[in-house]
Each structure stands twice: as structure tokens, then as C-alpha cells.
Amino acid sequence: MKELGRDGALEDLGDAFMVIPPGHPRRAAIGATFAATLMMRGHADEARRSAARALSLARVLGDRRSEADALITLGTLAQSRDGGQGLELLDQGVALAREHGFVTVELRGLVNRGGALQHLGRVEEAAANAVEGLRRCAESGLARTQSGPFLYAMAVSRLTEGRLEEVEPFLDRITGDSVVQSRALTVVMEVAFHRWDVDRLRAAMAEFRRLLPESSSSPTEYLPFHVNSMRLALHEGRPQEALGLARDLLDRATAYLWRLPEDLYAFTLPHIAEVAVVVAEDARRREEVGDILTSAREARDRLRTQRDHPGRGLAAEHLGGLVAEDHEEALASCAAALELAAAQGRTLHRAEILLAAVRAALRAGDRRRAAAHLADADATAARCGLTFVGRQAALLRVRHGLVDGAVRALESGARPARAASVPPAGLTRREAQVLAEVAKGGTNREIGLALSISAKTVSVHVTNLMAKLGVSNRNAAAVRARELGVG
């Protein structure tokens, strides 16, 4: 039940404590599992106390497996307060488990260590940690059942770095329980959102709900789902729905943010603030978002007390750039956030901060700075295939009269040259790659081998690209590919 992220684990473990008498050799194992479950359910303080008790008991009983397990939980919890101490405890737990041959505990420690590195902004180290985890899975003969979290971590690292084209090959290899698969779907959601592939985003969200029913799952597991629902509503022109979702998310964020070791809720806050800021661009609706902006400023102030923590410091500055009432403060926050995101290798996050920086510059009346940020956003969007960022940059440019040469050419009826990095006909980069292989006459299996994806995934891409091209068979798609210069 714990591994599935479902309700019932704590109750079962409570029953186990009632059944097993004091001093029983398995009591430390129950305590260590209880602490890990409390942490997963968002009860950090209680988890910390339980893990400390389990650690002491495990050492008394000589239960090295539970000792390693408790150290890993304590290290995961500690990294939000002291990243160095947290990593040290995680390393101790991993080393102890490896020394005594407790492979599943060792792998749990490596998974949590990778998460800690990711949240500390050490993206390259997180990716290297995932590679080590995959190696240990292979060495232990557990690649089929235990590699999912490490493949997910590799996909997250690539996504964070803005390398969207490299994400899917890792996701295609993920097997395992519903939690691992649902977490993989959250990455699919992010990729689809940033490519503005709304159909794929909705399909991933529907599959997520099927795999992980919300009524019996941890609120933290559902956080990416709700964030994407909110942002989709906002940018599809449903502001009232977006505001309702933003308020619900804000309540959850302020309830859980200070109880969890991760920065999931910290990074949610700028998205919530974004809804209020975008809605407030309509002067008639500014009063509707006052409560959200006030709460966001309070959260920013609390996050700034933890600015030494890389992830929370970045979230605080991004949030400040959106909601600061003083224009100069907003500009300074955006500049700091951009610098932190670049230093931490968070290319995707930096692209989103650029949009906040444009808005901050426009509020301050600094059109030259706004134009510079727009140019940066355009370049990043083109390089990384971030259709959403490119669309938002174009909307801001037109809305505020920052019209560049390409837009003027469109207004005059001229056809601007297509950037080489942008696929034609509304295709995603992956769809363009698949189309090029289709034009060569490849089967789904052959295309999958060429692109390192599954034949099933190729089939989905072929269906989508044919719909976008308005053709009904592969031969017609090949003809269109040649017409479009693909391949």
C-alpha cells in the first residue's frame, strides 16, 4: 500500500504495531516503513520522529536493513533544512544497505538521493545518480522491476534541461507499478503542455486518473495533474475555472509546503501567481485576484527565509518577480531568478521566468528590457521546441506593441522564413522525425529502432501526424513529407 501511494498503509502498520510485542525482531522494520509512509503522505515532523525511533531500535536489535531504511528516510527529510546533512545521511544509508546486500533498500536510497540532488539544483549530479541506479538494477537482476524510478529521473533531468526530444526514450522503457507509471505520465503532461499539444495533454491526464484514483491517492501525487488543469484552463480562455483551481491549489500549497522535504509545492506557487497576474491584465477583473496575490506575497516572504536552499530560493525569486508591488523589486527578483535557474541548469524553468520578466519590465515601463527578454524567450523556445513559451512571447509582443520584423512581415502579407528548428504543419519535433522515417518507407518497428522508441509509440505518432497533415494513409503522408521538405 505504501509503494502504491494509496490510503490504508498507515492503518495496516498501526495494526502491525498492535500485533507484534515490544522487543520483537521485526518491530524496527515496521517502524522504518511507518516513518517512510508518513513522509510520503506529507507528515514530515511525525516521519522524522518515527524514523529516529526506528533507527535507535534497529541499532539495538542489530537490524541493519531497517537501520539503513531509517537513515534514508531521515536523509530525505533533512535535505530541505540542510542539504549537506541530508545527502550525508542518504549516503550512509545507501552504503550500509550495499554493504549488507539489501539491494531494494539501496535502490530506494539512490532514488531519494537523486530527488534530493534535483531539488538542490544539482541537475547533472541527479542524472549521474540515475545512471548509477540503472547500473545497480542491472547488476542485481532487477532492471525489469526496479529501473522505473531511475528512468523517470533521467526523463525529469532532460525535461529540466529543456532537452524535450530526449525525454520520451526514457519514458518508453518504464514498466512497474501504477505509481511509477503515473509519475511518468506527469512528465508526458509537462512535455505536451510546453509543446502545446493539448490533445496529448488531455490523454495523459485521463490515463493518469485511471492509473491513480484521486480518492485513494496522496495529494502530492496529484499535484502535477492539478497544476496542468489550472494552466490549461487559463491559456484556453477559461479564467474563472483557472481562478477556482488556483485557489484550491493555493490552499493545498500553503498546507503542505512546510511539511514536505521536496520543493514541489514551492515550484507550484509561481504557476498559481501566474494565473492571477494574467487575469489581472484585464483591468475589469483585477479585484477578483487580490486574495491570491496577497497569499502569494506571504508565501514569497516565507520562502525567502529559506533562500539558502537552492530550489526554494529560486521559487521565491520567481514568485517575487510576478507579485512584487514595487516595480524595481520585481525586476530585481526576475534577474535573480534567471541567474539561479541558469546556474542550476533549469532551462525549462528559466524560459518560464523570462515570461515573468517580460511582464515585470512592462509594468515598470522598461520596454527595451522587455524586448530583450522576449528575444531571449523566442530563442530558447526555438532551440528547445517550447511552443507554449513561443506563443506566450508572441502574444505579449503583439499586445504591448513590441512588434518585431517577423510580425511586421506577416502584417504586410509577406511570408517570413521558417526557422529551421521549427517543424512544419504544426508537427512536434518527434512527429517530424517519425514522418521523415515514414517517407523512407519504414515500418513502425523499424522506425522505433531508428528513434529508440517503442513501435506502439510510433503508431500513436503516425496517427497524430496524419491527422495534422489531413491524410488517410502512409503513402499520402510520405508525399506530404516531400512537399514540406521533411526527411
VEXPADREN-14466 format. One record per residue (C-alpha): residue number from 1; residue in one letter; x, y, z. Coordinates in steps of 0.001 Angstrom, whole numbers, always signed. Layout:
N
  seq  type        x        y        z
  NUM     a        X        Y        Z
...
END
This chain:
487
  seq  type        x        y        z
    1     m       +0       +0       +0
    2     k    +2872    +2391     +747
    3     e    +4562    +1715    -2593
    4     l    +1268    +2280    -4420
    5     g     +798    +5644    -2701
    6     r    -2659    +4562    -1520
    7     d    -4638    +5040    +1654
    8     g    -4518    +2151    +4089
    9     a     -776    +1790    +4624
   10     l     -703    +3728    +7888
   11     e    -3702    +1810    +9228
   12     d    -2129    -1553    +8372
   13     l    +1150     -559   +10008
   14     g     -732     +612   +13108
   15     d    -2351    -2821   +13309
   16     a    +1077    -4436   +12962
   17     f    +2353    -2467   +15953
   18     m     -603    -3787   +17970
   19     v     +106    -7402   +16958
   20     i    +3899    -7526   +17379
   21     p    +5083    -7304   +21004
   22     p    +7855    -4981   +22230
   23     g   +11315    -6342   +21529
   24     h   +10188    -8418   +18554
   25     p   +12944    -8525   +15885
   26     r   +10567    -7175   +13191
   27     r    +9413    -4168   +15176
   28     a   +12172    -1906   +13815
   29     a   +11192    -2845   +10246
   30     i    +7603    -1815   +10899
   31     g    +8819    +1443   +12438
   32     a   +11062    +2239    +9465
   33     t    +8244    +1536    +6991
   34     f    +5843    +3575    +9126
   35     a    +8231    +6564    +9008
   36     a    +8654    +6313    +5237
   37     t    +4866    +6155    +4791
   38     l    +4317    +9203    +6991
   39     m    +6836   +11081    +4839
   40     m    +5122   +10045    +1598
   41     r    +1763   +11167    +2997
   42     g    +3113   +14628    +3837
   43     h    +3633   +14310    +7605
   44     a    +7287   +15358    +7791
   45     d    +7587   +16095   +11531
   46     e    +5891   +12849   +12536
   47     a    +8005   +10962    +9991
   48     r   +11191   +12459   +11409
   49     r   +10307   +11366   +14956
   50     s    +9295    +7870   +13837
   51     a   +12441    +7410   +11738
   52     a   +14641    +8467   +14675
   53     r   +12905    +5934   +16943
   54     a   +13173    +3214   +14287
   55     l   +16888    +3974   +13838
   56     s   +17586    +3625   +17559
   57     l   +15575     +415   +17820
   58     a   +17214    -1077   +14714
   59     r   +20647     -500   +16193
   60     v   +19618    -2134   +19477
   61     l   +18183    -5151   +17629
   62     g   +21061    -5356   +15146
   63     d   +18629    -4939   +12241
   64     r   +20949    -3392    +9671
   65     r   +18289    -3368    +6947
   66     s   +15909    -1232    +8998
   67     e   +18826     +921   +10156
   68     a   +19665    +1721    +6529
   69     d   +15991    +2299    +5721
   70     a   +15575    +4751    +8618
   71     l   +18763    +6616    +7667
   72     i   +17415    +7071    +4139
   73     t   +14143    +8493    +5435
   74     l   +15966   +10853    +7802
   75     g   +18275   +11965    +4998
   76     t   +15364   +12637    +2665
   77     l   +13643   +14717    +5327
   78     a   +16826   +16567    +6320
   79     q   +17693   +17806    +2831
   80     s   +15001   +20508    +2978
   81     r   +16654   +22002    +6071
   82     d   +20278   +21166    +5441
   83     g   +21089   +19776    +2016
   84     g   +24588   +18710    +3057
   85     q   +23426   +16790    +6116
   86     g   +20590   +15213    +4156
   87     l   +22914   +13898    +1458
   88     e   +25336   +12626    +4111
   89     l   +22586   +10594    +5806
   90     l   +21372    +9283    +2457
   91     d   +24906    +8220    +1546
   92     q   +25251    +6446    +4902
   93     g   +22011    +4572    +4352
   94     v   +22942    +3571     +791
   95     a   +26425    +2422    +1839
   96     l   +25054     +372    +4761
   97     a   +22433    -1305    +2572
   98     r   +25013    -2065     -124
   99     e   +27486    -3480    +2402
  100     h   +24942    -5949    +3758
  101     g   +23308    -6822     +453
  102     f   +19906    -5164     +958
  103     v   +19501    -4211    -2674
  104     t   +15940    -2873    -2594
  105     v   +16806     -584     +327
  106     e   +19924     +575    -1503
  107     l   +17865    +1359    -4594
  108     r   +15323    +3287    -2509
  109     g   +18214    +5336    -1145
  110     l   +19543    +6068    -4616
  111     v   +16076    +7120    -5806
  112     n   +15713    +9524    -2864
  113     r   +19262   +10784    -3278
  114     g   +18515   +11652    -6894
  115     g   +15400   +13539    -5841
  116     a   +17401   +15462    -3254
  117     l   +20033   +16430    -5825
  118     q   +17322   +17540    -8251
  119     h   +15671   +19742    -5642
  120     l   +19043   +21200    -4672
  121     g   +19505   +22327    -8271
  122     r   +22297   +19831    -8971
  123     v   +20700   +18547   -12158
  124     e   +23761   +16917   -13723
  125     e   +24557   +15069   -10481
  126     a   +20943   +13885   -10308
  127     a   +21283   +12432   -13812
  128     a   +24572   +10719   -12874
  129     n   +22871    +9282    -9785
  130     a   +20116    +7847   -12008
  131     v   +22743    +6213   -14236
  132     e   +24275    +4611   -11130
  133     g   +20823    +3376   -10101
  134     l   +20235    +1791   -13512
  135     r   +23636     +119   -13304
  136     r   +22854    -1332    -9883
  137     c   +19468    -2569   -11120
  138     a   +21189    -4381   -13997
  139     e   +23894    -5836   -11747
  140     s   +21262    -7111    -9317
  141     g   +18991    -8610   -11951
  142     l   +16218    -6158   -11047
  143     a   +16184    -3992   -14167
  144     r   +12667    -5068   -15195
  145     t   +11024    -4366   -11840
  146     q   +13147    -1635   -10233
  147     s   +14516     +576   -13019
  148     g   +11347    +2672   -13446
  149     p   +12176    +5383   -10879
  150     f   +15644    +5880   -12390
  151     l   +14305    +6095   -15934
  152     y   +11776    +8616   -14635
  153     a   +14624   +10562   -13017
  154     m   +16539   +10611   -16299
  155     a   +13447   +11914   -18085
  156     v   +12971   +14636   -15449
  157     s   +16602   +15711   -15787
  158     r   +16266   +16002   -19565
  159     l   +12994   +17904   -19178
  160     t   +14554   +20280   -16654
  161     e   +17410   +20975   -19052
  162     g   +14955   +21711   -21867
  163     r   +16023   +18646   -23854
  164     l   +12464   +17580   -24661
  165     e   +13464   +15350   -27576
  166     e   +15451   +13131   -25212
  167     v   +12638   +12610   -22712
  168     e   +10442   +10032   -24458
  169     p   +13032    +7266   -24942
  170     f   +13343    +7004   -21156
  171     l    +9584    +7081   -20583
  172     d    +9007    +4370   -23197
  173     r   +11147    +1956   -21178
  174     i    +9296    +2418   -17891
  175     t    +7438     -571   -16504
  176     g    +6308    -1251   -12968
  177     d    +3563     -319   -10581
  178     s     +893    +2321   -11083
  179     v    +2772    +4983    -9099
  180     v    +5875    +4816   -11319
  181     q    +3769    +4810   -14470
  182     s    +1631    +7693   -13234
  183     r    +4734    +9731   -12425
  184     a    +5971    +9060   -15942
  185     l    +2651   +10426   -17185
  186     t    +3271   +13675   -15285
  187     v    +6396   +14133   -17428
  188     v    +4321   +13421   -20544
  189     m    +1927   +16144   -19339
  190     e    +4761   +18646   -19000
  191     v    +6190   +17849   -22424
  192     a    +2743   +18064   -24025
  193     f    +1990   +21357   -22287
  194     h    +5218   +23010   -23373
  195     r    +4721   +21751   -26921
  196     w    +1126   +22956   -26618
  197     d     -102   +19545   -27735
  198     v    -3443   +19819   -25949
  199     d    -4859   +16518   -27202
  200     r    -1887   +14610   -25886
  201     l    -2016   +16517   -22603
  202     r    -5662   +15579   -22090
  203     a    -4974   +11943   -22983
  204     a    -2117   +11769   -20457
  205     m    -4287   +13341   -17770
  206     a    -7098   +10839   -18408
  207     e    -4690    +7903   -18222
  208     f    -3181    +9328   -15031
  209     r    -6601    +9411   -13373
  210     r    -7271    +5852   -14472
  211     l    -4000    +4562   -13005
  212     l    -4135    +6582    -9794
  213     p    -7655    +7318    -8467
  214     e    -7582   +10630    -6630
  215     s    -9917    +9481    -3842
  216     s    -7344    +6996    -2534
  217     s    -4058    +8633    -3515
  218     s    -1631   +11045    -1908
  219     p    -2400   +14736    -2633
  220     t    +1245   +15210    -3582
  221     e     +987   +12621    -6369
  222     y    -1891   +14622    -7849
  223     l     -138   +17976    -7734
  224     p    +1144   +17944   -11374
  225     f    -2325   +16949   -12585
  226     h    -3967   +19924   -10872
  227     v    -1269   +22362   -11984
  228     n    -1718   +21326   -15607
  229     s    -5508   +21521   -15295
  230     m    -5185   +25070   -13970
  231     r    -2729   +26258   -16612
  232     l    -4713   +24626   -19410
  233     a    -7888   +26392   -18263
  234     l    -6065   +29733   -18125
  235     h    -4495   +29526   -21560
  236     e    -7558   +28058   -23243
  237     g    -9542   +31133   -22189
  238     r   -11395   +29816   -19122
  239     p   -10219   +32324   -16487
  240     q   -12987   +31676   -13966
  241     e   -12215   +27968   -13905
  242     a    -8487   +28716   -13678
  243     l    -9042   +31018   -10694
  244     g   -11084   +28371    -8885
  245     l    -8357   +25794    -9411
  246     a    -5703   +28342    -8363
  247     r    -7444   +28979    -5053
  248     d    -7761   +25264    -4362
  249     l    -4097   +24736    -5177
  250     l    -3051   +27688    -3051
  251     d    -4816   +26179      -51
  252     r    -3004   +22883     -606
  253     a     +343   +24559    -1206
  254     t     +216   +26583    +1990
  255     a     -923   +23499    +3910
  256     y    +1780   +21140    +2608
  257     l    +4708   +23375    +1654
  258     w    +6261   +23491    +5092
  259     r    +5572   +19808    +5836
  260     l    +7419   +18211    +2924
  261     p   +11135   +17924    +2156
  262     e   +10618   +18426    -1582
  263     d   +10091   +21709    -3411
  264     l    +7042   +20506    -5333
  265     y    +4696   +22969    -3672
  266     a    +7273   +25771    -3751
  267     f    +7510   +25486    -7541
  268     t    +3709   +25354    -7761
  269     l    +3320   +28835    -6287
  270     p    +4632   +30774    -9342
  271     h    +2131   +28924   -11541
  272     i     -673   +29940    -9171
  273     a     +543   +33535    -9188
  274     e     +773   +33440   -12983
  275     v    -2985   +32821   -13143
  276     a    -3698   +35887   -11006
  277     v    -1250   +38065   -12956
  278     v    -2628   +37062   -16360
  279     v    -6254   +37511   -15275
  280     a    -5388   +40904   -13764
  281     e    -4189   +42106   -17167
  282     d    -7898   +42657   -17770
  283     a    -8454   +45767   -15632
  284     r   -12079   +44778   -15046
  285     r   -11006   +41640   -13192
  286     r    -8176   +42915   -11010
  287     e   -10231   +42936    -7839
  288     e   -11024   +39237    -8327
  289     v    -7400   +38176    -7807
  290     g    -6415   +40337    -4830
  291     d    -6688   +37473    -2348
  292     i    -4459   +35207    -4460
  293     l    -1786   +37886    -4850
  294     t    -1820   +38648    -1120
  295     s    -1380   +34974     -211
  296     a    +1329   +34586    -2847
  297     r    +3271   +37517    -1360
  298     e    +3029   +35961    +2091
  299     a    +4340   +32660     +717
  300     r    +7174   +34527    -1048
  301     d    +8213   +36122    +2240
  302     r    +8268   +32751    +3989
  303     l   +10229   +31154    +1158
  304     r   +12804   +33938    +1375
  305     t   +13642   +32774    +4883
  306     q   +14919   +29599    +3168
  307     r   +16711   +31341     +304
  308     d   +19896   +29357    +1085
  309     h   +18078   +26282     -193
  310     p   +18581   +26455    -3994
  311     g   +15142   +25247    -5033
  312     r   +13170   +27331    -2584
  313     g   +15367   +30354    -3206
  314     l   +14648   +30100    -6928
  315     a   +10907   +29702    -6315
  316     a   +10917   +32742    -4024
  317     e   +12596   +34975    -6619
  318     h   +10355   +33741    -9451
  319     l    +7319   +34386    -7270
  320     g    +8646   +37828    -6333
  321     g    +9054   +38731    -9980
  322     l    +5370   +38033   -10515
  323     v    +3741   +39518    -7413
  324     a    +6050   +42220    -6007
  325     e    +4174   +45517    -5816
  326     d    +7339   +47596    -6225
  327     h    +8457   +47574    -9875
  328     e   +12162   +47693    -9098
  329     e   +11805   +44817    -6646
  330     a   +10016   +42759    -9295
  331     l   +12777   +43443   -11831
  332     a   +15466   +42526    -9309
  333     s   +13634   +39302    -8388
  334     c   +13361   +38289   -12040
  335     a   +17054   +38973   -12610
  336     a   +17958   +36878    -9571
  337     a   +15621   +34059   -10638
  338     l   +17076   +33976   -14155
  339     e   +20585   +33792   -12757
  340     l   +19680   +30990   -10317
  341     a   +17852   +28981   -12976
  342     a   +20827   +29227   -15336
  343     a   +23282   +28253   -12592
  344     q   +21163   +25218   -11674
  345     g   +20742   +24058   -15266
  346     r   +16967   +24599   -15194
  347     t   +16493   +25665   -18822
  348     l   +12759   +24951   -18867
  349     h   +12209   +26929   -15689
  350     r   +14338   +29774   -16997
  351     a   +12160   +30006   -20120
  352     e    +9065   +30448   -17950
  353     i   +10819   +33033   -15788
  354     l   +11604   +35016   -18952
  355     l    +7859   +35487   -19475
  356     a    +7541   +36773   -15906
  357     a   +10495   +39078   -16564
  358     v    +8786   +40496   -19669
  359     r    +5676   +41298   -17621
  360     a    +7746   +42847   -14833
  361     a    +9636   +45044   -17324
  362     l    +6391   +46164   -18969
  363     r    +4861   +47065   -15581
  364     a    +7991   +49120   -14900
  365     g    +7717   +50825   -18294
  366     d   +11073   +49405   -19426
  367     r   +10182   +48391   -22977
  368     r   +13791   +47893   -24024
  369     r   +14330   +45326   -21277
  370     a   +11012   +43676   -22136
  371     a   +12063   +43369   -25775
  372     a   +15393   +41837   -24774
  373     h   +13652   +39235   -22614
  374     l   +11231   +38493   -25448
  375     a   +14119   +37894   -27835
  376     d   +15704   +35556   -25275
  377     a   +12391   +33718   -24827
  378     d   +11989   +33339   -28596
  379     a   +15495   +31935   -28977
  380     t   +15018   +29493   -26102
  381     a   +11634   +28388   -27438
  382     a   +13057   +27761   -30906
  383     r   +16105   +25911   -29584
  384     c   +14177   +23650   -27200
  385     g   +10881   +23250   -29031
  386     l    +8881   +25138   -26371
  387     t    +5804   +26037   -28396
  388     f    +3941   +27348   -25355
  389     v    +6693   +29809   -24453
  390     g    +6921   +30961   -28059
  391     r    +3152   +31508   -28230
  392     q    +3116   +33481   -24991
  393     a    +6052   +35624   -26115
  394     a    +4229   +36405   -29373
  395     l    +1033   +37332   -27515
  396     l    +2906   +39676   -25189
  397     r    +4743   +41253   -28110
  398     v    +1562   +41965   -30036
  399     r     -491   +43028   -27001
  400     h    +2103   +45589   -25936
  401     g    +3132   +46790   -29383
  402     l    +6614   +45277   -29287
  403     v    +6265   +44195   -32904
  404     d    +9402   +42770   -34487
  405     g   +10293   +42325   -38151
  406     a    +8640   +38920   -38461
  407     v    +5307   +40222   -37190
  408     r    +5501   +43281   -39471
  409     a    +6167   +40968   -42414
  410     l    +3055   +38983   -41574
  411     e    +1001   +42169   -41295
  412     s    +2233   +43293   -44718
  413     g    +1308   +39975   -46303
  414     a    +4874   +38732   -46774
  415     r    +5716   +35162   -45825
  416     p    +8527   +35054   -43260
  417     a   +11189   +32406   -43486
  418     r   +10546   +29431   -41239
  419     a   +13134   +28854   -38564
  420     a   +14941   +25613   -39300
  421     s   +14307   +24348   -35788
  422     v   +10502   +24669   -36016
  423     p    +8736   +21702   -37685
  424     p    +6098   +22489   -40359
  425     a    +2331   +21914   -40350
  426     g    +2005   +22087   -36579
  427     l    +4011   +18896   -36102
  428     t    +6036   +18314   -32953
  429     r    +9715   +17557   -33416
  430     r    +9157   +13872   -32680
  431     e    +6281   +13722   -35177
  432     a    +8514   +15330   -37822
  433     q   +11182   +12697   -37121
  434     v    +8623    +9903   -37449
  435     l    +7274   +11459   -40672
  436     a   +10776   +11518   -42141
  437     e   +11115    +7790   -41406
  438     v    +7649    +7098   -42851
  439     a    +8757    +8865   -46040
  440     k   +11655    +6402   -46231
  441     g    +9175    +3516   -46154
  442     g    +9994    +2276   -42645
  443     t    +7625      +67   -40659
  444     n    +6627    +1041   -37127
  445     r    +9143    -1429   -35741
  446     e   +11958     -106   -37957
  447     i   +11092    +3495   -37087
  448     g   +11045    +2613   -33400
  449     l   +14513    +1106   -33629
  450     a   +15810    +4144   -35526
  451     l   +14409    +6623   -32984
  452     s   +14817    +4489   -29823
  453     i   +11098    +4427   -29063
  454     s    +8543    +1611   -28988
  455     a    +6526     +547   -32037
  456     k    +3370    +1393   -30081
  457     t    +4589    +4956   -29558
  458     v    +5428    +5192   -33279
  459     s    +1857    +4126   -34083
  460     v     +475    +6934   -31905
  461     h    +2749    +9498   -33581
  462     v    +1767    +8271   -37059
  463     t    -1929    +8622   -36200
  464     n    -1395   +12144   -34854
  465     l     +758   +13375   -37731
  466     m    -1623   +12020   -40368
  467     a    -4470   +13903   -38682
  468     k    -2424   +17115   -38706
  469     l    -1462   +16639   -42345
  470     g    -5027   +15766   -43363
  471     v    -4052   +12456   -44985
  472     s    -5505    +8982   -44522
  473     n    -2593    +6654   -45292
  474     r    +1189    +6377   -45095
  475     n    +1744    +6860   -48821
  476     a      -74   +10186   -48742
  477     a    +1904   +11141   -45628
  478     a    +5147   +10375   -47483
  479     v    +4038   +12639   -50367
  480     r    +3269   +15449   -47923
  481     a    +6631   +14918   -46233
  482     r    +8409   +15559   -49522
  483     e    +6254   +18625   -50182
  484     l    +7115   +20012   -46751
  485     g   +10801   +19222   -47075
  486     v   +10778   +16738   -44201
  487     g   +13264   +13925   -44426
END
